Amino acid sequence: MGRSNFLFSLVFVLMVLMASDMSLVAEARTCLSQSQRFKGPCVSETNCASVCHTEGFHGGDCRGLRRRCFCTKHC
């Protein structure tokens, strides 16, 4: 019983390490900048992204406790 638990744990850890290694290769750096044109609290991710597109960014997200619109682009 102890040997099978060890083997299962070892296989699980190896799978997690392999999965995390693959995700690092696929990720690109993303730069954030607070939107200059978005007014008020950021409630809708879609509205934030639309305003960010007009500012020349790739997208936008509502972030933080104060729900501000942050624009994103690939660095």
PyMOL Python script that loads the backbone (N, CA, C, O; Angstrom):
from pymol import cmd

cmd.read_pdbstr("""\
ATOM      1  N   MET A   1       0.826  -1.193   0.000  1.00  0.00           N
ATOM      2  CA  MET A   1       0.000   0.000   0.000  1.00  0.00           C
ATOM      3  C   MET A   1       0.864   1.248   0.000  1.00  0.00           C
ATOM      4  O   MET A   1       0.575   2.197  -0.730  1.00  0.00           O
ATOM      5  N   GLY A   2       1.919   1.266   0.805  1.00  0.00           N
ATOM      6  CA  GLY A   2       2.786   2.430   0.889  1.00  0.00           C
ATOM      7  C   GLY A   2       3.529   2.686  -0.411  1.00  0.00           C
ATOM      8  O   GLY A   2       3.722   3.834  -0.810  1.00  0.00           O
ATOM      9  N   ARG A   3       3.949   1.598  -1.075  1.00  0.00           N
ATOM     10  CA  ARG A   3       4.690   1.737  -2.329  1.00  0.00           C
ATOM     11  C   ARG A   3       3.794   2.285  -3.442  1.00  0.00           C
ATOM     12  O   ARG A   3       4.242   3.101  -4.247  1.00  0.00           O
ATOM     13  N   SER A   4       2.543   1.851  -3.494  1.00  0.00           N
ATOM     14  CA  SER A   4       1.639   2.335  -4.542  1.00  0.00           C
ATOM     15  C   SER A   4       1.289   3.809  -4.323  1.00  0.00           C
ATOM     16  O   SER A   4       1.135   4.550  -5.293  1.00  0.00           O
ATOM     17  N   ASN A   5       1.159   4.246  -3.068  1.00  0.00           N
ATOM     18  CA  ASN A   5       0.916   5.663  -2.791  1.00  0.00           C
ATOM     19  C   ASN A   5       2.104   6.509  -3.220  1.00  0.00           C
ATOM     20  O   ASN A   5       1.932   7.594  -3.775  1.00  0.00           O
ATOM     21  N   PHE A   6       3.307   6.015  -2.964  1.00  0.00           N
ATOM     22  CA  PHE A   6       4.514   6.736  -3.366  1.00  0.00           C
ATOM     23  C   PHE A   6       4.587   6.850  -4.887  1.00  0.00           C
ATOM     24  O   PHE A   6       4.892   7.918  -5.418  1.00  0.00           O
ATOM     25  N   LEU A   7       4.311   5.760  -5.580  1.00  0.00           N
ATOM     26  CA  LEU A   7       4.363   5.765  -7.042  1.00  0.00           C
ATOM     27  C   LEU A   7       3.316   6.715  -7.619  1.00  0.00           C
ATOM     28  O   LEU A   7       3.602   7.466  -8.551  1.00  0.00           O
ATOM     29  N   PHE A   8       2.115   6.681  -7.071  1.00  0.00           N
ATOM     30  CA  PHE A   8       1.065   7.592  -7.526  1.00  0.00           C
ATOM     31  C   PHE A   8       1.475   9.045  -7.303  1.00  0.00           C
ATOM     32  O   PHE A   8       1.288   9.886  -8.183  1.00  0.00           O
ATOM     33  N   SER A   9       2.029   9.341  -6.138  1.00  0.00           N
ATOM     34  CA  SER A   9       2.469  10.710  -5.829  1.00  0.00           C
ATOM     35  C   SER A   9       3.564  11.158  -6.778  1.00  0.00           C
ATOM     36  O   SER A   9       3.559  12.298  -7.243  1.00  0.00           O
ATOM     37  N   LEU A  10       4.502  10.269  -7.068  1.00  0.00           N
ATOM     38  CA  LEU A  10       5.603  10.595  -7.971  1.00  0.00           C
ATOM     39  C   LEU A  10       5.086  10.899  -9.380  1.00  0.00           C
ATOM     40  O   LEU A  10       5.509  11.873 -10.001  1.00  0.00           O
ATOM     41  N   VAL A  11       4.184  10.077  -9.872  1.00  0.00           N
ATOM     42  CA  VAL A  11       3.617  10.295 -11.209  1.00  0.00           C
ATOM     43  C   VAL A  11       2.832  11.604 -11.239  1.00  0.00           C
ATOM     44  O   VAL A  11       2.917  12.355 -12.211  1.00  0.00           O
ATOM     45  N   PHE A  12       2.076  11.881 -10.193  1.00  0.00           N
ATOM     46  CA  PHE A  12       1.294  13.113 -10.123  1.00  0.00           C
ATOM     47  C   PHE A  12       2.197  14.342 -10.143  1.00  0.00           C
ATOM     48  O   PHE A  12       1.922  15.295 -10.873  1.00  0.00           O
ATOM     49  N   VAL A  13       3.260  14.334  -9.362  1.00  0.00           N
ATOM     50  CA  VAL A  13       4.190  15.467  -9.318  1.00  0.00           C
ATOM     51  C   VAL A  13       4.857  15.661 -10.674  1.00  0.00           C
ATOM     52  O   VAL A  13       5.015  16.795 -11.127  1.00  0.00           O
ATOM     53  N   LEU A  14       5.247  14.578 -11.324  1.00  0.00           N
ATOM     54  CA  LEU A  14       5.864  14.692 -12.651  1.00  0.00           C
ATOM     55  C   LEU A  14       4.889  15.285 -13.668  1.00  0.00           C
ATOM     56  O   LEU A  14       5.288  16.097 -14.502  1.00  0.00           O
ATOM     57  N   MET A  15       3.631  14.894 -13.608  1.00  0.00           N
ATOM     58  CA  MET A  15       2.642  15.449 -14.533  1.00  0.00           C
ATOM     59  C   MET A  15       2.427  16.937 -14.288  1.00  0.00           C
ATOM     60  O   MET A  15       2.294  17.707 -15.239  1.00  0.00           O
ATOM     61  N   VAL A  16       2.392  17.349 -13.028  1.00  0.00           N
ATOM     62  CA  VAL A  16       2.224  18.768 -12.704  1.00  0.00           C
ATOM     63  C   VAL A  16       3.421  19.563 -13.200  1.00  0.00           C
ATOM     64  O   VAL A  16       3.253  20.646 -13.761  1.00  0.00           O
ATOM     65  N   LEU A  17       4.622  19.045 -13.003  1.00  0.00           N
ATOM     66  CA  LEU A  17       5.821  19.741 -13.474  1.00  0.00           C
ATOM     67  C   LEU A  17       5.837  19.863 -14.994  1.00  0.00           C
ATOM     68  O   LEU A  17       6.204  20.909 -15.527  1.00  0.00           O
ATOM     69  N   MET A  18       5.448  18.818 -15.684  1.00  0.00           N
ATOM     70  CA  MET A  18       5.423  18.874 -17.143  1.00  0.00           C
ATOM     71  C   MET A  18       4.378  19.867 -17.631  1.00  0.00           C
ATOM     72  O   MET A  18       4.630  20.605 -18.584  1.00  0.00           O
ATOM     73  N   ALA A  19       3.220  19.901 -17.001  1.00  0.00           N
ATOM     74  CA  ALA A  19       2.155  20.826 -17.407  1.00  0.00           C
ATOM     75  C   ALA A  19       2.563  22.269 -17.145  1.00  0.00           C
ATOM     76  O   ALA A  19       2.294  23.141 -17.971  1.00  0.00           O
ATOM     77  N   SER A  20       3.203  22.537 -16.018  1.00  0.00           N
ATOM     78  CA  SER A  20       3.613  23.912 -15.717  1.00  0.00           C
ATOM     79  C   SER A  20       4.732  24.358 -16.642  1.00  0.00           C
ATOM     80  O   SER A  20       4.815  25.537 -16.986  1.00  0.00           O
ATOM     81  N   ASP A  21       5.586  23.443 -17.045  1.00  0.00           N
ATOM     82  CA  ASP A  21       6.670  23.784 -17.964  1.00  0.00           C
ATOM     83  C   ASP A  21       6.117  24.147 -19.334  1.00  0.00           C
ATOM     84  O   ASP A  21       6.627  25.067 -19.973  1.00  0.00           O
ATOM     85  N   MET A  22       5.096  23.456 -19.798  1.00  0.00           N
ATOM     86  CA  MET A  22       4.505  23.751 -21.101  1.00  0.00           C
ATOM     87  C   MET A  22       3.795  25.093 -21.093  1.00  0.00           C
ATOM     88  O   MET A  22       3.810  25.800 -22.101  1.00  0.00           O
ATOM     89  N   SER A  23       3.178  25.457 -19.991  1.00  0.00           N
ATOM     90  CA  SER A  23       2.458  26.727 -19.953  1.00  0.00           C
ATOM     91  C   SER A  23       3.418  27.905 -19.965  1.00  0.00           C
ATOM     92  O   SER A  23       3.069  28.970 -20.473  1.00  0.00           O
ATOM     93  N   LEU A  24       4.611  27.744 -19.421  1.00  0.00           N
ATOM     94  CA  LEU A  24       5.582  28.826 -19.434  1.00  0.00           C
ATOM     95  C   LEU A  24       6.056  29.130 -20.847  1.00  0.00           C
ATOM     96  O   LEU A  24       6.328  30.285 -21.173  1.00  0.00           O
ATOM     97  N   VAL A  25       6.155  28.129 -21.670  1.00  0.00           N
ATOM     98  CA  VAL A  25       6.609  28.327 -23.038  1.00  0.00           C
ATOM     99  C   VAL A  25       5.557  29.085 -23.840  1.00  0.00           C
ATOM    100  O   VAL A  25       5.904  29.917 -24.678  1.00  0.00           O
ATOM    101  N   ALA A  26       4.289  28.812 -23.598  1.00  0.00           N
ATOM    102  CA  ALA A  26       3.216  29.396 -24.393  1.00  0.00           C
ATOM    103  C   ALA A  26       2.867  30.825 -23.978  1.00  0.00           C
ATOM    104  O   ALA A  26       2.280  31.562 -24.769  1.00  0.00           O
ATOM    105  N   GLU A  27       3.214  31.230 -22.760  1.00  0.00           N
ATOM    106  CA  GLU A  27       2.817  32.546 -22.279  1.00  0.00           C
ATOM    107  C   GLU A  27       3.711  33.643 -22.849  1.00  0.00           C
ATOM    108  O   GLU A  27       4.924  33.475 -22.972  1.00  0.00           O
ATOM    109  N   ALA A  28       3.097  34.752 -23.187  1.00  0.00           N
ATOM    110  CA  ALA A  28       3.832  35.935 -23.616  1.00  0.00           C
ATOM    111  C   ALA A  28       3.679  37.002 -22.539  1.00  0.00           C
ATOM    112  O   ALA A  28       2.728  36.971 -21.758  1.00  0.00           O
ATOM    113  N   ARG A  29       4.611  37.938 -22.499  1.00  0.00           N
ATOM    114  CA  ARG A  29       4.514  39.018 -21.516  1.00  0.00           C
ATOM    115  C   ARG A  29       3.355  39.930 -21.882  1.00  0.00           C
ATOM    116  O   ARG A  29       3.152  40.259 -23.050  1.00  0.00           O
ATOM    117  N   THR A  30       2.607  40.328 -20.881  1.00  0.00           N
ATOM    118  CA  THR A  30       1.485  41.237 -21.070  1.00  0.00           C
ATOM    119  C   THR A  30       1.724  42.485 -20.241  1.00  0.00           C
ATOM    120  O   THR A  30       1.960  42.404 -19.036  1.00  0.00           O
ATOM    121  N   CYS A  31       1.660  43.640 -20.890  1.00  0.00           N
ATOM    122  CA  CYS A  31       1.837  44.916 -20.196  1.00  0.00           C
ATOM    123  C   CYS A  31       0.467  45.497 -19.853  1.00  0.00           C
ATOM    124  O   CYS A  31      -0.484  45.380 -20.625  1.00  0.00           O
ATOM    125  N   LEU A  32       0.385  46.126 -18.678  1.00  0.00           N
ATOM    126  CA  LEU A  32      -0.851  46.760 -18.205  1.00  0.00           C
ATOM    127  C   LEU A  32      -0.676  48.264 -18.130  1.00  0.00           C
ATOM    128  O   LEU A  32       0.400  48.762 -17.799  1.00  0.00           O
ATOM    129  N   SER A  33      -1.740  48.977 -18.437  1.00  0.00           N
ATOM    130  CA  SER A  33      -1.759  50.427 -18.297  1.00  0.00           C
ATOM    131  C   SER A  33      -3.186  50.841 -17.972  1.00  0.00           C
ATOM    132  O   SER A  33      -4.128  50.401 -18.631  1.00  0.00           O
ATOM    133  N   GLN A  34      -3.349  51.684 -16.959  1.00  0.00           N
ATOM    134  CA  GLN A  34      -4.699  52.122 -16.611  1.00  0.00           C
ATOM    135  C   GLN A  34      -5.264  52.974 -17.742  1.00  0.00           C
ATOM    136  O   GLN A  34      -4.576  53.838 -18.286  1.00  0.00           O
ATOM    137  N   SER A  35      -6.512  52.723 -18.084  1.00  0.00           N
ATOM    138  CA  SER A  35      -7.169  53.445 -19.167  1.00  0.00           C
ATOM    139  C   SER A  35      -7.270  54.928 -18.834  1.00  0.00           C
ATOM    140  O   SER A  35      -7.598  55.306 -17.710  1.00  0.00           O
ATOM    141  N   GLN A  36      -6.983  55.760 -19.831  1.00  0.00           N
ATOM    142  CA  GLN A  36      -7.076  57.211 -19.664  1.00  0.00           C
ATOM    143  C   GLN A  36      -8.471  57.731 -19.997  1.00  0.00           C
ATOM    144  O   GLN A  36      -8.846  58.817 -19.554  1.00  0.00           O
ATOM    145  N   ARG A  37      -9.244  56.970 -20.773  1.00  0.00           N
ATOM    146  CA  ARG A  37     -10.552  57.436 -21.234  1.00  0.00           C
ATOM    147  C   ARG A  37     -11.731  56.808 -20.506  1.00  0.00           C
ATOM    148  O   ARG A  37     -12.841  57.336 -20.581  1.00  0.00           O
ATOM    149  N   PHE A  38     -11.526  55.698 -19.805  1.00  0.00           N
ATOM    150  CA  PHE A  38     -12.635  55.020 -19.124  1.00  0.00           C
ATOM    151  C   PHE A  38     -13.015  55.810 -17.883  1.00  0.00           C
ATOM    152  O   PHE A  38     -12.156  56.133 -17.062  1.00  0.00           O
ATOM    153  N   LYS A  39     -14.291  56.120 -17.741  1.00  0.00           N
ATOM    154  CA  LYS A  39     -14.780  56.911 -16.608  1.00  0.00           C
ATOM    155  C   LYS A  39     -15.674  56.061 -15.718  1.00  0.00           C
ATOM    156  O   LYS A  39     -16.445  55.236 -16.210  1.00  0.00           O
ATOM    157  N   GLY A  40     -15.572  56.261 -14.407  1.00  0.00           N
ATOM    158  CA  GLY A  40     -16.420  55.564 -13.446  1.00  0.00           C
ATOM    159  C   GLY A  40     -15.883  54.195 -13.082  1.00  0.00           C
ATOM    160  O   GLY A  40     -14.832  53.778 -13.570  1.00  0.00           O
ATOM    161  N   PRO A  41     -16.623  53.487 -12.208  1.00  0.00           N
ATOM    162  CA  PRO A  41     -16.180  52.147 -11.817  1.00  0.00           C
ATOM    163  C   PRO A  41     -16.323  51.166 -12.977  1.00  0.00           C
ATOM    164  O   PRO A  41     -17.267  51.248 -13.762  1.00  0.00           O
ATOM    165  N   CYS A  42     -15.400  50.264 -13.071  1.00  0.00           N
ATOM    166  CA  CYS A  42     -15.391  49.273 -14.150  1.00  0.00           C
ATOM    167  C   CYS A  42     -16.273  48.096 -13.744  1.00  0.00           C
ATOM    168  O   CYS A  42     -15.900  47.295 -12.887  1.00  0.00           O
ATOM    169  N   VAL A  43     -17.437  48.002 -14.364  1.00  0.00           N
ATOM    170  CA  VAL A  43     -18.383  46.940 -14.050  1.00  0.00           C
ATOM    171  C   VAL A  43     -18.405  45.899 -15.166  1.00  0.00           C
ATOM    172  O   VAL A  43     -18.600  44.712 -14.906  1.00  0.00           O
ATOM    173  N   SER A  44     -18.207  46.339 -16.400  1.00  0.00           N
ATOM    174  CA  SER A  44     -18.297  45.457 -17.560  1.00  0.00           C
ATOM    175  C   SER A  44     -16.930  45.287 -18.216  1.00  0.00           C
ATOM    176  O   SER A  44     -16.308  46.260 -18.643  1.00  0.00           O
ATOM    177  N   GLU A  45     -16.474  44.043 -18.290  1.00  0.00           N
ATOM    178  CA  GLU A  45     -15.203  43.740 -18.961  1.00  0.00           C
ATOM    179  C   GLU A  45     -15.287  44.109 -20.448  1.00  0.00           C
ATOM    180  O   GLU A  45     -14.297  44.543 -21.038  1.00  0.00           O
ATOM    181  N   THR A  46     -16.459  43.936 -21.044  1.00  0.00           N
ATOM    182  CA  THR A  46     -16.640  44.234 -22.463  1.00  0.00           C
ATOM    183  C   THR A  46     -16.483  45.727 -22.733  1.00  0.00           C
ATOM    184  O   THR A  46     -15.818  46.115 -23.693  1.00  0.00           O
ATOM    185  N   ASN A  47     -17.088  46.567 -21.898  1.00  0.00           N
ATOM    186  CA  ASN A  47     -16.952  48.014 -22.070  1.00  0.00           C
ATOM    187  C   ASN A  47     -15.507  48.451 -21.879  1.00  0.00           C
ATOM    188  O   ASN A  47     -15.001  49.289 -22.627  1.00  0.00           O
ATOM    189  N   CYS A  48     -14.849  47.887 -20.884  1.00  0.00           N
ATOM    190  CA  CYS A  48     -13.450  48.217 -20.631  1.00  0.00           C
ATOM    191  C   CYS A  48     -12.599  47.859 -21.853  1.00  0.00           C
ATOM    192  O   CYS A  48     -11.776  48.662 -22.292  1.00  0.00           O
ATOM    193  N   ALA A  49     -12.797  46.664 -22.397  1.00  0.00           N
ATOM    194  CA  ALA A  49     -12.025  46.231 -23.565  1.00  0.00           C
ATOM    195  C   ALA A  49     -12.299  47.125 -24.771  1.00  0.00           C
ATOM    196  O   ALA A  49     -11.382  47.420 -25.537  1.00  0.00           O
ATOM    197  N   SER A  50     -13.550  47.561 -24.950  1.00  0.00           N
ATOM    198  CA  SER A  50     -13.896  48.432 -26.080  1.00  0.00           C
ATOM    199  C   SER A  50     -13.187  49.778 -25.979  1.00  0.00           C
ATOM    200  O   SER A  50     -12.658  50.282 -26.970  1.00  0.00           O
ATOM    201  N   VAL A  51     -13.178  50.357 -24.782  1.00  0.00           N
ATOM    202  CA  VAL A  51     -12.492  51.636 -24.587  1.00  0.00           C
ATOM    203  C   VAL A  51     -10.995  51.458 -24.818  1.00  0.00           C
ATOM    204  O   VAL A  51     -10.353  52.314 -25.426  1.00  0.00           O
ATOM    205  N   CYS A  52     -10.443  50.358 -24.340  1.00  0.00           N
ATOM    206  CA  CYS A  52      -9.009  50.104 -24.525  1.00  0.00           C
ATOM    207  C   CYS A  52      -8.655  49.936 -25.999  1.00  0.00           C
ATOM    208  O   CYS A  52      -7.579  50.354 -26.429  1.00  0.00           O
ATOM    209  N   HIS A  53      -9.547  49.329 -26.776  1.00  0.00           N
ATOM    210  CA  HIS A  53      -9.310  49.195 -28.219  1.00  0.00           C
ATOM    211  C   HIS A  53      -9.212  50.575 -28.870  1.00  0.00           C
ATOM    212  O   HIS A  53      -8.397  50.773 -29.771  1.00  0.00           O
ATOM    213  N   THR A  54     -10.028  51.526 -28.426  1.00  0.00           N
ATOM    214  CA  THR A  54      -9.958  52.876 -29.001  1.00  0.00           C
ATOM    215  C   THR A  54      -8.662  53.582 -28.612  1.00  0.00           C
ATOM    216  O   THR A  54      -8.239  54.521 -29.285  1.00  0.00           O
ATOM    217  N   GLU A  55      -8.025  53.127 -27.515  1.00  0.00           N
ATOM    218  CA  GLU A  55      -6.757  53.706 -27.085  1.00  0.00           C
ATOM    219  C   GLU A  55      -5.563  52.995 -27.719  1.00  0.00           C
ATOM    220  O   GLU A  55      -4.418  53.357 -27.451  1.00  0.00           O
ATOM    221  N   GLY A  56      -5.818  51.983 -28.560  1.00  0.00           N
ATOM    222  CA  GLY A  56      -4.736  51.298 -29.258  1.00  0.00           C
ATOM    223  C   GLY A  56      -4.206  50.063 -28.556  1.00  0.00           C
ATOM    224  O   GLY A  56      -3.130  49.574 -28.901  1.00  0.00           O
ATOM    225  N   PHE A  57      -4.938  49.548 -27.577  1.00  0.00           N
ATOM    226  CA  PHE A  57      -4.516  48.346 -26.862  1.00  0.00           C
ATOM    227  C   PHE A  57      -5.237  47.126 -27.422  1.00  0.00           C
ATOM    228  O   PHE A  57      -6.191  47.255 -28.189  1.00  0.00           O
ATOM    229  N   HIS A  58      -4.771  45.937 -27.029  1.00  0.00           N
ATOM    230  CA  HIS A  58      -5.365  44.687 -27.503  1.00  0.00           C
ATOM    231  C   HIS A  58      -6.622  44.302 -26.735  1.00  0.00           C
ATOM    232  O   HIS A  58      -7.496  43.629 -27.282  1.00  0.00           O
ATOM    233  N   GLY A  59      -6.727  44.719 -25.470  1.00  0.00           N
ATOM    234  CA  GLY A  59      -7.874  44.349 -24.651  1.00  0.00           C
ATOM    235  C   GLY A  59      -7.866  45.110 -23.347  1.00  0.00           C
ATOM    236  O   GLY A  59      -7.058  46.019 -23.155  1.00  0.00           O
ATOM    237  N   GLY A  60      -8.769  44.741 -22.444  1.00  0.00           N
ATOM    238  CA  GLY A  60      -8.845  45.401 -21.154  1.00  0.00           C
ATOM    239  C   GLY A  60      -9.547  44.545 -20.126  1.00  0.00           C
ATOM    240  O   GLY A  60     -10.379  43.704 -20.467  1.00  0.00           O
ATOM    241  N   ASP A  61      -9.206  44.763 -18.850  1.00  0.00           N
ATOM    242  CA  ASP A  61      -9.779  44.008 -17.735  1.00  0.00           C
ATOM    243  C   ASP A  61     -10.103  44.950 -16.589  1.00  0.00           C
ATOM    244  O   ASP A  61      -9.409  45.943 -16.375  1.00  0.00           O
ATOM    245  N   CYS A  62     -11.167  44.631 -15.849  1.00  0.00           N
ATOM    246  CA  CYS A  62     -11.489  45.346 -14.614  1.00  0.00           C
ATOM    247  C   CYS A  62     -10.665  44.716 -13.498  1.00  0.00           C
ATOM    248  O   CYS A  62     -10.691  43.499 -13.312  1.00  0.00           O
ATOM    249  N   ARG A  63      -9.931  45.547 -12.753  1.00  0.00           N
ATOM    250  CA  ARG A  63      -9.046  45.009 -11.718  1.00  0.00           C
ATOM    251  C   ARG A  63      -9.124  45.819 -10.441  1.00  0.00           C
ATOM    252  O   ARG A  63      -9.523  46.984 -10.437  1.00  0.00           O
ATOM    253  N   GLY A  64      -8.729  45.166  -9.356  1.00  0.00           N
ATOM    254  CA  GLY A  64      -8.585  45.829  -8.073  1.00  0.00           C
ATOM    255  C   GLY A  64      -9.887  46.000  -7.315  1.00  0.00           C
ATOM    256  O   GLY A  64     -10.974  45.764  -7.842  1.00  0.00           O
ATOM    257  N   LEU A  65      -9.747  46.420  -6.053  1.00  0.00           N
ATOM    258  CA  LEU A  65     -10.918  46.648  -5.204  1.00  0.00           C
ATOM    259  C   LEU A  65     -11.740  47.828  -5.689  1.00  0.00           C
ATOM    260  O   LEU A  65     -12.962  47.844  -5.535  1.00  0.00           O
ATOM    261  N   ARG A  66     -11.075  48.814  -6.272  1.00  0.00           N
ATOM    262  CA  ARG A  66     -11.775  50.010  -6.753  1.00  0.00           C
ATOM    263  C   ARG A  66     -12.302  49.833  -8.171  1.00  0.00           C
ATOM    264  O   ARG A  66     -12.868  50.764  -8.744  1.00  0.00           O
ATOM    265  N   ARG A  67     -12.118  48.636  -8.744  1.00  0.00           N
ATOM    266  CA  ARG A  67     -12.631  48.280 -10.070  1.00  0.00           C
ATOM    267  C   ARG A  67     -12.270  49.322 -11.118  1.00  0.00           C
ATOM    268  O   ARG A  67     -13.131  50.034 -11.635  1.00  0.00           O
ATOM    269  N   ARG A  68     -10.991  49.394 -11.418  1.00  0.00           N
ATOM    270  CA  ARG A  68     -10.488  50.287 -12.456  1.00  0.00           C
ATOM    271  C   ARG A  68     -10.278  49.495 -13.743  1.00  0.00           C
ATOM    272  O   ARG A  68     -10.040  48.288 -13.711  1.00  0.00           O
ATOM    273  N   CYS A  69     -10.369  50.185 -14.861  1.00  0.00           N
ATOM    274  CA  CYS A  69     -10.161  49.568 -16.168  1.00  0.00           C
ATOM    275  C   CYS A  69      -8.681  49.636 -16.520  1.00  0.00           C
ATOM    276  O   CYS A  69      -8.111  50.722 -16.623  1.00  0.00           O
ATOM    277  N   PHE A  70      -8.060  48.472 -16.703  1.00  0.00           N
ATOM    278  CA  PHE A  70      -6.667  48.404 -17.112  1.00  0.00           C
ATOM    279  C   PHE A  70      -6.591  47.813 -18.506  1.00  0.00           C
ATOM    280  O   PHE A  70      -7.164  46.759 -18.780  1.00  0.00           O
ATOM    281  N   CYS A  71      -5.877  48.505 -19.386  1.00  0.00           N
ATOM    282  CA  CYS A  71      -5.705  48.052 -20.760  1.00  0.00           C
ATOM    283  C   CYS A  71      -4.507  47.119 -20.842  1.00  0.00           C
ATOM    284  O   CYS A  71      -3.538  47.269 -20.098  1.00  0.00           O
ATOM    285  N   THR A  72      -4.580  46.151 -21.756  1.00  0.00           N
ATOM    286  CA  THR A  72      -3.515  45.164 -21.909  1.00  0.00           C
ATOM    287  C   THR A  72      -3.006  45.158 -23.343  1.00  0.00           C
ATOM    288  O   THR A  72      -3.746  45.416 -24.292  1.00  0.00           O
ATOM    289  N   LYS A  73      -1.710  44.854 -23.470  1.00  0.00           N
ATOM    290  CA  LYS A  73      -1.102  44.633 -24.782  1.00  0.00           C
ATOM    291  C   LYS A  73       0.110  43.747 -24.597  1.00  0.00           C
ATOM    292  O   LYS A  73       0.660  43.648 -23.501  1.00  0.00           O
ATOM    293  N   HIS A  74       0.520  43.105 -25.670  1.00  0.00           N
ATOM    294  CA  HIS A  74       1.702  42.254 -25.629  1.00  0.00           C
ATOM    295  C   HIS A  74       2.942  43.133 -25.680  1.00  0.00           C
ATOM    296  O   HIS A  74       3.043  44.033 -26.513  1.00  0.00           O
ATOM    297  N   CYS A  75       3.884  42.866 -24.785  1.00  0.00           N
ATOM    298  CA  CYS A  75       5.115  43.665 -24.734  1.00  0.00           C
ATOM    299  C   CYS A  75       6.136  43.146 -25.731  1.00  0.00           C
ATOM    300  O   CYS A  75       7.234  43.692 -25.831  1.00  0.00           O
TER     301      CYS A  75
END
""", "prot")
cmd.dss("prot")
cmd.show_as("cartoon", "prot")
cmd.util.cbc("prot")
cmd.orient("prot")
